[in-house]
């Protein structure tokens, strides 16, 4: 029997949560001072055995596979700053660099400059509005409240394209206005070019749009400059450039935009009947409705020239307007082909293929793919002949924007067609006729 005061009885009645366990840090026998220097000596069989002192750090057991973080020299960390700024470092390298930046001011300054440089290299998302937003907003407004005086349908493409180009120009500085631009067109089966500036291109549009303005009864923006000069678009442009005391600057934007708005406003007030007025282009004429489509087409083409000169993206017109421009070019193809034949630039029509006016004749099927596309049968032997599927001798397929660039002289006929089947001579004649629609 053990007495109540024996050590064994004390052990049985002791709280297990505070029961001392020999050899573990933070535990002690009852009544023993943790700060006592004798702590760490336990009784075992009546013999005092030393128990090693254990620190808190020693009690933390490292997980399996753990390795200490690598230590990099200063020169190595400095060489990693560029990769760190580009987020191209490994996790260990990035951690080492960031810890180093907290204690090295020189490297911290260099890292900040590198991060700022990386931010400049990244192209930010465009803040420009969707080019089609204006058309959609106007369409929604006009559906809810029709205008008292509506813009004729044949003038809407010119209105839209001049507005798009004006939006591109509004933030240009002096450097952009004087950026070099090379105008290109197709002349007698070769590519012709003319060097000018962004401001010079707007002056060219101002001069040629003046032909439409005069046909509507508005004042000629060139005034007396064109007296005695060639009345063609190229002649008017050259006369305007020569008469300027200094190269055109940003100041040319205001009269060009005002003239465009006056043209649209006047066409709206005079009504749809004015669309049949004739607009002289020097060596040929166009109806007003076709002339405004032609001006819209040239405005888009030269807007692409300007955007390319300042390295800025520019999208094609809306499908509805693009389709109207393509239809105009298709209508002009038979007449252009006949003019080239008279000039000896196209193959002659074999006598057996001559047909009376209004009769079906040899035809080429022109397939325009993509937005604004369609299919047309082009009479090959006479503008007065009718296109006929029964007399189809060739088939050409092109993308819509690519066809327009061919008609603008920006793409050579040899590079334009995506698909060609049939009479090779007929295909060549039509492609070269399309390129001959271009002019300065």
Secondary structure by P-SEA (a helix, b strand, c coil): ccccccaaaaaaacccccccccccccccccccccccccccccccccbbbbbccccccccccccccccccccccaaaaaaaaaaaaaccccaaaaaaaaaaaaccaaaaaaaaaaaaaaaaaccccccccccaaaaaaaaaaaaaccccccccccaaaaaaaaaaaaaaaccccccccccbbbbbbbcccbbbbbbbcaaaaaaaaaaaaaaaaaaaccccccccccccccccaaaaaaaaaaaccccccccaaaaaaaaaaaaaaaaaaaccccccbbbbcccccccaaaaaaaaaaaaaaaaaaaaaaabbbbbcccaaaaaaaaaaaaaaaaaaaaaaaaaccccccccccccccccccbbbbbbbccccbbbbbbbccccccccccccccbbbbbcaaaaaaaaacccccccccccccccaaaaaaaaaaaaacccc
